Amino acid sequence: MAPTIRDGDRLTVGPTDPAGIRPGDIILFNQTERPIVHRVVAVLTGSDGGTIVVARGDAKRSADAPIDPRQIVGKVVAIEPATFLSRRRSALVAFFRTLGARLRG
């Protein structure tokens, strides 16, 4: 989600009614057992009359797979920028996670 959200930033996520989701909102949702934070680019009505949410990361060219509103955990209501040191710590943690994963094969 850079440049809006960067590694190490703290997010406050509040509950939201899926009917209140609008393009431009930043949402937290679960996709294949993984939490993702992306910006809503469209809210559509499906062939069954249900709502379909389309989101995309700010730095991505293509949109995510359509999101069922039941996958939405909440809406980002505040972003607290990380300090220089916390950004460095986040980068170091990510490095060691990647290294560990590669060593495990």
VENZINOR-V852173 format. One record per backbone hydrogen bond with DSSP energy under -1.0 kcal/mol. CO is the residue of the C=O (numbers start at 1). NH is the residue of the N-H. Records with the same first field share a line. If there is no record, write none. Layout:
# VENZINOR-V852173
CO=NH + NH
This chain:
# VENZINOR-V852173
1=4 + 5
6=9
10=80
12=77 + 78
14=75
17=20
18=21
22=25
25=40
26=76
27=38
28=73 + 74
29=36
34=31
36=29
38=27
39=56
40=24
42=54
44=52
46=49
50=46
52=44
53=67
54=41 + 42
55=64
56=39
57=60
67=53
68=71
69=72
71=30
74=28
75=14
78=12
80=10
83=87
84=88
85=89
86=90
87=91
88=92
89=93
90=94
91=95
92=96
93=97
94=98
95=99
96=100
97=101
98=102
99=103
100=104
